[in-house]
Amino acid sequence: MANNTGQKFGGRKKGTANKNTSEIRQKFQTLIENNIDVLQSDLDSLKPIERLKTIIDLGKFILPTLKAVEVQTDISKKERPKFVFINKSVEKTK
């Protein structure tokens, strides 16, 4: 029978990292740390444009990728914004 309740039973909780992904990232980080001198010399031997492309490609493994966000506005309306000013220093009379 299908679960139509909307409740989640079993599996990872929301926001929990995938264990395999975390392990792979840790091993990749160790690989880079152990070969940083070789990596630097390889980068130094590249042309500036190739060096930049390589650094950007490597950055994808380190920095999270941001999703594109689409914003829609309706500029056809020509209403002016309305502002309401409240004077808080004047005491209200009872």
N, C-alpha and C positions, 0 to 999 in steps of 0.2 A: 504494500500500500504506500502511496506517495505521501510525502510530508507536505501538507498544504497549510500548516499552521504559521509559517514564517519564522519559526524558531529553528535554531541551528543545533543539531545534535552531533557530537563527535567532531573530529577534525581539529584544525588549528583555530585558535581564537583570532579575532580581527586584530591586525597589527603585529601578529607574531611572525618573526622572520622565518623563512624557509631554512632548515638546518643545512641542507646540501649547499644552498647558495652562500650561506655564511661561511661554510667550510672552504668552498672554492675561492671566495674572496680573500680569506685569510692566507691560503696557500699562494695565491697570486701575489699578495702583498709581500710575503716572505721571499718569493722568487725575485721580485723587483728589488727588495732591500739587499739581497745577497749579490745582486748583479748591477748595482747602481753605478759603479765605476765604469764597467763595460758599456752600460747603457749611455752614460754621459759621453764617453769617447765616440760611440757610434753617432750620437746626436751631433757632436762637434764636427764630424766628418761630412755631414749633410749640408746641402745648400740651404740658405735661410728659408725658402718657401717650403722645401721638403721637411725641414726641422719643425716648422710651425704646424704643418699638416700632421706630422707624427705626434707632436705633443697634444694636439687637439684629439686625435684618435685615442691616445692613451688616457686622456682625461675622461673619456666616456666610461672607462672602467672604474674611475675613482669618484667622479662627481655624479650625482643623480641627474637623470635626464628630465627636463621640465616639459610638461605637456603644453601644447599651444592652447590658448584660450581665445575664443571668439566672442567679441562684444558687439551687440546690436543696439543701435540707438535709433530713436524716432525723432528726427530733426524737422519733420514736416510741421509740427505744432509750433506756433509762434507765441505761446503764452509766456508772459514774464513771470519770473519767480516772485512769490509773495513772502514778505518778511513780516513777522509779528514781534514787536519789541515790548518787553515786560519790564517795568520799573520795579525792582525788588526792594528798593530802599523805602518806598512809600508803604506805611503800615495800613492794613485793611481796617476799616471801621466796622464795629460790631452792630 
